[in-house]
Amino acid sequence: MRIGIVGASGAVGAEIIKILEERKFKVSSLSLFGSKRSAGKYLSFKKRKIRIQELKKESLKNFDLIFFSAGSDISKKFAHIATSSGAVVIDNSSAFRMDPEVPLIIPEINSKDIEKMGKNIIANPNCTTVISLMAIKPLLNLSPIKRVVATSFQSVSGAGARGIRELIENIEYSLKKGKKFKNIVFEKEIAFNVIPKIGNITSNLYSEEEMKLHNESRKILVDNKINFTATTVRVPVLRSHSISLNIEFNNNVAMENIIKALKKFPGLKVMNSSKNNTYPTPIDATNSDDCIVGRIRDDFTVKNGIALWVVGDQIRKGAALNAVQIAEFL
Ligand SMILES: NC(=O)c1ccc[n+]([C@@H]2O[C@H](COP(=O)([O-])OP(=O)(O)OC[C@H]3O[C@@H](n4cnc5c(N)ncnc54)[C@H](OP(=O)(O)O)[C@@H]3O)[C@@H](O)[C@H]2O)c1
C-alpha cells in the first residue's frame, strides 16, 4: 500500500510510523508530511531515513491510504483533497467524528461500521472515549447501561509533543527557580498541579472533551439512551490516561460475570486484586497495546452500580494503534 502520514513529526504521527513497522503492515511506499517547521528533517522507517515534506495541496496524489494527525483545521482543509485523489483517509482529529457518513471506529467494538464509509474517511475517536469504551463495551454486552460518571486523569502528551516539553520545563523551572513558570500549552502551570478543564467550555458549561465522551460514545455504541457525565482533568503524567468510571446498569449483573466479561474482551487486561497493590497505573499501560482495568467494586450507594478504574496509552490505543488497526481492517 502507498501510505502517507500528515503530522508525521507529532506525538501521534511518530507512533504511527513505529506501529506500522512493528505490525509489519504492507507498505510499498511511505511519505511523511508536516509544516514548514519540520520539513527537511528525517524520520526512520525500517532502517530507512525518510524526509518530511511540507504539506501542500498537490502533495496528496497517488496514495491508497493517508493518516491525518495534524489537528482538525488541517484535516478539514486537506482530507477531501486526499480522498478526491483516490485515497482513504483515517483521521485522528475531531473534524469528522460526528459526521453521519463518517464511521467512528474502535475495531474491537464496531469494526463492521467501516462498511458504512460514505466519504472515504474513517474517524478515530477521542482518546478518552476509546479507553473508556474498551472497559464499558464488554459490560454493555451484559446489561443496558443507564448512566456513566467518568472522571479522567489525562497525561500531558494528550496535548501533543509540546505538552510533554512543557511539563518537563515547568518541573525543572519550578525546582530550580521556585518562581512562577510562564505556561504556554496549558492554561495554568501543570507541574505539581492538576487542571480540571480540557478544551473550551461549551454552552452547557461542560468542556468540549467532556461532551466528546458523551456524543462519540453514543455514536460508537449506537445507543442514544446511554448517558455520560464527565469531568476531564489534565494531570502531570507524561503518558497514558486514566479514567475512573462509575457505571449504573439497568439490570442486576453479578460481579463474577463482570470480571469474566472484562477478562475475555480483546485488547483489555484485568489487574484487580485487593492484595499486593494489584491495580493499574498509567506507567503500567505505557507502550502497551492493551488497556488495563482494576479497582473493580460494587457501588454500595446505588442499585445495580459498579465502580472501576481503566488506564490506556492514549498515544497508542487512543490514537496511533487504533488508526493502524482500522487500516488493517480496511
Ligand atoms: N496526543 C494524543 O494523545 C492524541 C490522541 C488522540 C488524538 N489526537 C489527535 O491527533 C492529532 C495530532 O496530535 P499530536 O498529539 O500528535 O500533536 P503534535 O504532537 O502537536 O503534532 C502535530 C503534528 O501536526 C503537524 N502540523 C501542524 N501544523 C501543520 C501544518 N500547517 N501543515 C502540516 N502539518 C502540520 C506538526 O508538524 P510540525 O512538526 O511541522 O509542526 C506535527 O507533525 C490532533 O488532531 C489530536 O487531537 C492526539
The ligand as an SDF file (V2000), in Angstrom:
LIG
                    3D

 48 52  0  0  0  0  0  0  0  0999 V2000
   -1.6330   13.2050   21.5270 N   0  0  0  0  0  0  0  0  0  0  0  0
   -2.6660   12.3820   21.7540 C   0  0  0  0  0  0  0  0  0  0  0  0
   -2.6950   11.6650   22.7730 O   0  0  0  0  0  0  0  0  0  0  0  0
   -3.8150   12.3020   20.8010 C   0  0  0  0  0  0  0  0  0  0  0  0
   -4.7670   11.3080   20.9940 C   0  0  0  0  0  0  0  0  0  0  0  0
   -5.8500   11.2200   20.1240 C   0  0  0  0  0  0  0  0  0  0  0  0
   -5.9540   12.0930   19.0760 C   0  0  0  0  0  0  0  0  0  0  0  0
   -5.0160   13.0600   18.9140 N   0  0  0  0  0  0  0  0  0  0  0  0
   -5.1710   13.9780   17.7720 C   0  0  0  0  0  0  0  0  0  0  0  0
   -4.1330   13.6920   16.8450 O   0  0  0  0  0  0  0  0  0  0  0  0
   -3.7460   14.8880   16.1690 C   0  0  0  0  0  0  0  0  0  0  0  0
   -2.2450   15.0780   16.3490 C   0  0  0  0  0  0  0  0  0  0  0  0
   -1.9550   15.1940   17.7350 O   0  0  0  0  0  0  0  0  0  0  0  0
   -0.4740   15.1480   18.3130 P   0  0  0  0  0  0  0  0  0  0  0  0
   -0.6500   14.9390   19.7520 O   0  0  0  0  0  0  0  0  0  0  0  0
    0.3700   14.2080   17.5350 O   0  0  0  0  0  0  0  0  0  0  0  0
    0.0160   16.6600   18.0700 O   0  0  0  0  0  0  0  0  0  0  0  0
    1.5010   17.2160   17.9150 P   0  0  0  0  0  0  0  0  0  0  0  0
    2.4770   16.3960   18.6540 O   0  0  0  0  0  0  0  0  0  0  0  0
    1.3920   18.6560   18.2770 O   0  0  0  0  0  0  0  0  0  0  0  0
    1.7930   17.0840   16.3650 O   0  0  0  0  0  0  0  0  0  0  0  0
    1.1230   17.8580   15.4190 C   0  0  0  0  0  0  0  0  0  0  0  0
    1.6120   17.4840   14.0400 C   0  0  0  0  0  0  0  0  0  0  0  0
    0.8690   18.2740   13.0900 O   0  0  0  0  0  0  0  0  0  0  0  0
    1.8030   18.8870   12.2060 C   0  0  0  0  0  0  0  0  0  0  0  0
    1.2890   20.1640   11.7200 N   0  0  0  0  0  0  0  0  0  0  0  0
    0.9340   21.2480   12.4270 C   0  0  0  0  0  0  0  0  0  0  0  0
    0.5860   22.2580   11.6010 N   0  0  0  0  0  0  0  0  0  0  0  0
    0.7240   21.7820   10.3490 C   0  0  0  0  0  0  0  0  0  0  0  0
    0.5360   22.3410    9.0400 C   0  0  0  0  0  0  0  0  0  0  0  0
    0.1400   23.5890    8.8690 N   0  0  0  0  0  0  0  0  0  0  0  0
    0.7880   21.5670    7.9610 N   0  0  0  0  0  0  0  0  0  0  0  0
    1.2240   20.2960    8.1190 C   0  0  0  0  0  0  0  0  0  0  0  0
    1.4220   19.7120    9.3140 N   0  0  0  0  0  0  0  0  0  0  0  0
    1.1840   20.4430   10.4080 C   0  0  0  0  0  0  0  0  0  0  0  0
    3.0270   19.0990   13.0510 C   0  0  0  0  0  0  0  0  0  0  0  0
    4.1230   19.3070   12.2010 O   0  0  0  0  0  0  0  0  0  0  0  0
    5.3550   20.2550   12.6280 P   0  0  0  0  0  0  0  0  0  0  0  0
    6.2390   19.3970   13.4860 O   0  0  0  0  0  0  0  0  0  0  0  0
    5.9590   20.6040   11.3320 O   0  0  0  0  0  0  0  0  0  0  0  0
    4.7810   21.4200   13.3630 O   0  0  0  0  0  0  0  0  0  0  0  0
    3.0830   17.7930   13.8030 C   0  0  0  0  0  0  0  0  0  0  0  0
    3.6330   16.7910   12.9990 O   0  0  0  0  0  0  0  0  0  0  0  0
   -4.6090   16.0040   16.7730 C   0  0  0  0  0  0  0  0  0  0  0  0
   -5.7300   16.2010   15.9770 O   0  0  0  0  0  0  0  0  0  0  0  0
   -5.0150   15.4430   18.1190 C   0  0  0  0  0  0  0  0  0  0  0  0
   -6.2230   15.9930   18.5930 O   0  0  0  0  0  0  0  0  0  0  0  0
   -3.9380   13.1810   19.7390 C   0  0  0  0  0  0  0  0  0  0  0  0
  1  2  1  0
  2  3  2  0
  2  4  1  0
  4  5  1  0
  4 48  2  0
  5  6  2  0
  6  7  1  0
  7  8  2  0
  8  9  1  0
  8 48  1  0
  9 10  1  0
  9 46  1  0
 10 11  1  0
 11 12  1  0
 11 44  1  0
 12 13  1  0
 13 14  1  0
 14 15  2  0
 14 16  1  0
 14 17  1  0
 17 18  1  0
 18 19  2  0
 18 20  1  0
 18 21  1  0
 21 22  1  0
 22 23  1  0
 23 24  1  0
 23 42  1  0
 24 25  1  0
 25 26  1  0
 25 36  1  0
 26 27  1  0
 26 35  1  0
 27 28  2  0
 28 29  1  0
 29 30  1  0
 29 35  2  0
 30 31  1  0
 30 32  2  0
 32 33  1  0
 33 34  2  0
 34 35  1  0
 36 37  1  0
 36 42  1  0
 37 38  1  0
 38 39  2  0
 38 40  1  0
 38 41  1  0
 42 43  1  0
 44 45  1  0
 44 46  1  0
 46 47  1  0
M  CHG  2   8   1  16  -1
M  END
$$$$
